[in-house]
Amino acid sequence: MPVAGLRDISKDEFKLFQDYVYKNVGISLADHKITLVQGRLAKRLRALGLNSYREYYDYMIADRSGEEEYQLISAISTNVTQFFRESAQWDFLNEELPNILARKTDKKLRIWSAACSSGEEPYSIAIFLHSHIRDFSQWDINILASDISKRVLAKAQNGVYEEKDMQGVPRALIAQYFTARKDAAGETVYHITDPVKRLITFRMFNLVYDSFHSFYSHFDIIFCRNVMIYFDAQTQQRLISSYHKVLSNRGLLFVGHSESLTRNKEEFKLVKPSIYQKI
């Protein structure tokens, strides 16, 4: 709901945010999203007691802590995540895992959860591998979990989740991989166990502007789900090509069900809906 007495965002004001977000994050805000941006930023203006979108823009630029940029990006993007999201992909991985492991004669497995948000995805990967690899202790496994936000990475690294976050997680897995405790308010929260945490390395990384040359080894699997919807076609194509370069031979790329790799057919082949393999 708009702030009382707050005029609509102007095209010039919208362009300030449009240019800033594209330049600094890589997210492409189409012109038709002006109403969406207005509605979502209005809540932040109300919280700060600001009277115009230009005033908020200046406030954000002046904030050197990065907190307000985080608030801006959180407002215009939708961080929907949960444990074991998109069950069809996990079913496929369950079937394909023996073939993946058979190809890894060095017993090293490298997986990247790109745009990991609050951590449910990388922890799901870690729990899945631990519960499906019989000789798990003999494997060298590392899961990279990255995001552009320092705040959500801190939450992910903390590995503490509320009861509502555990919906859909089988009770047997909760009992094995989480420790239930009471928080300061007396509510039950669930802490990821240390053996699972140790499989994951958390790192800030901008998928559009940071260098993929910083990766010293190839990944066997990359999860990048519901991220490319925020990028324009050129940025999407460039990102997919970057993934191709850092994936191992026959490596897998998992994307969101609303996303496709139609422009990169020489680099990836479709295996299942939303699942691609490096060519």
C-alpha positions in Angstrom: 0.0 0.0 0.0 1.4 3.4 -0.9 2.6 5.8 1.8 -0.1 8.3 2.7 0.4 11.4 0.8 3.3 10.0 -1.2 3.1 10.8 -4.9 3.7 8.1 -7.5 7.3 7.3 -8.5 8.3 9.3 -11.6 9.9 7.8 -14.7 13.1 9.7 -13.8 13.1 8.3 -10.3 12.4 4.8 -11.5 15.3 5.1 -14.0 17.7 5.9 -11.1 16.8 2.6 -9.4 16.7 0.8 -12.8 20.2 1.9 -13.7 21.6 1.4 -10.2 20.3 -2.2 -9.9 21.5 -3.2 -13.3 25.0 -1.6 -12.9 25.6 -3.0 -9.4 23.7 -6.3 -9.2 22.9 -7.2 -12.8 19.2 -7.4 -12.3 17.2 -6.0 -15.3 14.1 -4.1 -14.3 11.9 -3.7 -17.4 10.0 -0.5 -17.8 6.7 -2.2 -17.1 7.8 -3.0 -13.6 7.6 0.6 -12.4 4.4 -0.1 -10.5 5.8 -3.1 -8.8 8.9 -1.2 -7.8 6.8 1.6 -6.5 4.6 -0.7 -4.4 7.5 -2.6 -2.9 9.7 0.5 -2.1 6.8 2.3 -0.6 6.9 0.0 2.4 10.6 0.9 2.9 9.9 4.7 2.6 7.2 4.3 5.3 9.6 2.5 7.6 12.2 5.2 7.2 9.8 8.2 7.3 10.9 9.4 3.9 8.7 11.5 1.6 9.8 10.7 -1.9 11.5 8.0 -4.0 14.3 10.4 -4.9 14.9 11.0 -1.2 15.1 7.3 -0.7 17.5 6.9 -3.6 19.8 9.5 -2.1 19.5 7.9 1.3 20.5 4.5 -0.1 23.5 6.0 -2.0 24.7 7.7 1.1 24.6 4.5 3.2 28.1 3.1 3.1 27.2 0.0 5.2 25.5 -1.8 2.3 22.4 -2.3 4.5 20.1 -0.2 2.3 21.3 -1.8 -0.9 20.3 -5.1 0.7 16.9 -3.7 1.6 16.5 -2.4 -2.0 17.4 -5.8 -3.6 15.3 -7.7 -1.2 12.3 -5.5 -2.0 12.5 -5.9 -5.8 13.4 -9.6 -5.8 11.6 -12.5 -4.4 13.7 -14.8 -2.3 11.5 -17.9 -2.2 13.3 -21.0 -0.9 12.7 -24.1 1.1 14.3 -27.4 1.9 14.2 -29.9 -0.9 12.3 -27.5 -3.2 11.2 -28.9 -6.7 10.9 -32.6 -5.8 11.3 -33.8 -9.4 14.9 -32.6 -9.5 15.7 -34.5 -6.3 14.0 -37.6 -7.8 16.3 -37.3 -10.9 19.3 -36.7 -8.7 18.5 -39.8 -6.7 18.4 -41.9 -9.9 21.5 -40.3 -11.5 23.7 -40.1 -8.4 25.2 -43.7 -8.8 26.3 -42.7 -12.4 27.8 -39.4 -11.1 29.8 -41.2 -8.4 31.0 -43.9 -10.8 32.6 -41.3 -13.0 34.4 -39.7 -10.0 37.4 -42.0 -9.6 39.2 -39.5 -7.4 36.2 -39.6 -5.0 36.0 -35.8 -5.1 32.6 -34.1 -5.5 32.2 -30.4 -6.0 28.7 -28.7 -6.1 27.8 -25.1 -6.3 24.6 -23.6 -4.9 24.5 -20.2 -6.6 22.3 -17.6 -5.1 21.8 -19.8 -2.0 19.7 -17.2 -0.1 19.1 -18.3 3.5 20.8 -21.7 3.1 18.0 -24.2 2.6 19.3 -25.3 -0.8 22.9 -26.1 0.1 21.9 -27.8 3.4 19.4 -29.9 1.4 22.3 -30.9 -1.0 24.5 -31.8 2.0 21.8 -33.9 3.7 20.9 -35.6 0.4 24.5 -36.6 -0.2 25.1 -37.8 3.3 22.0 -39.9 3.3 22.5 -41.4 -0.2 26.2 -42.1 -0.4 27.0 -45.4 1.4 30.7 -44.9 1.7 30.3 -41.2 2.5 33.3 -41.0 4.8 35.6 -42.0 1.9 34.6 -39.0 -0.2 36.0 -35.5 -0.4 32.9 -33.4 -0.8 32.6 -29.6 -0.8 29.5 -27.6 -1.5 30.0 -23.9 -2.3 27.1 -21.7 -1.3 27.2 -18.2 -2.7 25.0 -15.1 -2.6 25.4 -11.3 -3.2 24.0 -10.5 0.2 26.2 -10.6 3.3 23.1 -10.6 5.5 21.5 -13.7 4.0 24.9 -15.5 3.9 25.2 -14.9 7.7 21.8 -16.3 8.2 22.6 -19.3 6.0 25.9 -19.9 7.8 24.2 -19.7 11.2 22.0 -22.6 10.1 19.0 -22.0 12.4 15.5 -22.4 11.1 12.0 -21.9 12.5 9.2 -24.5 12.6 7.6 -23.1 9.5 10.8 -23.5 7.5 10.8 -27.3 8.2 7.6 -28.0 6.3 8.1 -30.8 3.9 11.3 -32.1 5.6 10.8 -35.8 6.6 10.8 -36.2 10.4 13.6 -38.8 10.1 15.9 -36.3 8.4 15.0 -33.7 11.0 15.9 -36.1 13.8 19.2 -37.0 12.1 20.4 -33.7 10.8 18.9 -31.0 13.1 19.0 -30.2 16.8 15.8 -28.8 18.2 16.3 -26.0 20.8 14.3 -23.2 22.4 15.1 -19.6 21.3 14.9 -16.5 23.6 11.2 -16.3 23.0 10.6 -19.9 23.9 9.9 -21.0 20.3 11.4 -24.2 19.0 14.1 -23.7 16.4 16.2 -26.2 14.5 20.0 -26.0 14.2 21.8 -27.8 11.4 24.3 -30.3 12.9 28.0 -29.6 12.5 28.8 -32.6 10.2 26.4 -31.1 7.6 27.8 -27.6 8.1 31.3 -28.7 7.5 30.5 -29.8 4.0 29.6 -26.2 3.0 31.8 -23.2 2.2 29.9 -19.8 2.2 31.1 -17.0 0.0 29.9 -13.7 -1.4 29.7 -13.8 -5.1 28.0 -11.6 -7.7 27.0 -13.9 -10.6 27.1 -11.0 -13.1 30.1 -9.0 -12.2 32.5 -11.3 -10.2 35.1 -13.4 -12.0 34.5 -17.1 -12.7 38.3 -17.4 -13.1 38.5 -17.4 -9.3 37.3 -21.0 -9.2 40.3 -23.4 -9.1 38.4 -26.6 -9.7 35.4 -27.6 -11.8 31.9 -28.3 -10.4 30.1 -31.6 -10.9 26.7 -30.0 -10.3 25.5 -26.4 -10.2 22.2 -25.3 -8.8 21.0 -21.9 -10.0 17.2 -21.9 -9.6 14.9 -19.0 -10.2 17.8 -16.5 -10.6 18.0 -15.9 -14.3 14.5 -14.6 -14.4 15.9 -11.3 -13.1 18.5 -10.9 -15.9 18.1 -9.7 -19.4 18.7 -12.2 -22.3 22.3 -11.1 -22.9 23.2 -11.5 -19.2 21.5 -14.9 -19.0 23.4 -16.2 -22.0 26.7 -14.9 -20.6 26.0 -16.4 -17.2 25.1 -19.8 -18.7 28.4 -19.8 -20.8 30.3 -19.0 -17.6 28.6 -22.0 -15.9 29.7 -24.2 -18.9 33.3 -23.2 -18.4 33.4 -24.1 -14.7 31.4 -27.4 -15.0 33.2 -30.7 -15.3 32.7 -33.0 -18.3 29.0 -34.1 -18.4 28.3 -31.8 -15.4 24.7 -30.9 -14.5 23.0 -27.6 -14.3 19.7 -27.3 -12.3 17.6 -24.2 -13.1 14.1 -23.1 -12.1 11.1 -24.6 -13.8 10.2 -21.3 -15.4 13.7 -21.0 -16.9 15.3 -22.5 -20.0 18.6 -22.5 -21.9 17.2 -21.9 -25.4 20.2 -19.7 -26.5 23.0 -22.1 -25.3 22.2 -25.3 -27.2 25.8 -25.8 -28.2 26.9 -25.9 -24.6 24.1 -27.8 -22.9 21.5 -30.4 -23.7 18.2 -30.8 -22.0 18.0 -34.0 -19.8 14.8 -33.4 -18.0 12.6 -30.2 -17.6 14.8 -27.7 -15.8 17.9 -30.0 -15.8 20.7 -29.6 -18.3 24.0 -31.4 -19.0 27.2 -29.9 -20.3 28.0 -30.9 -23.8 
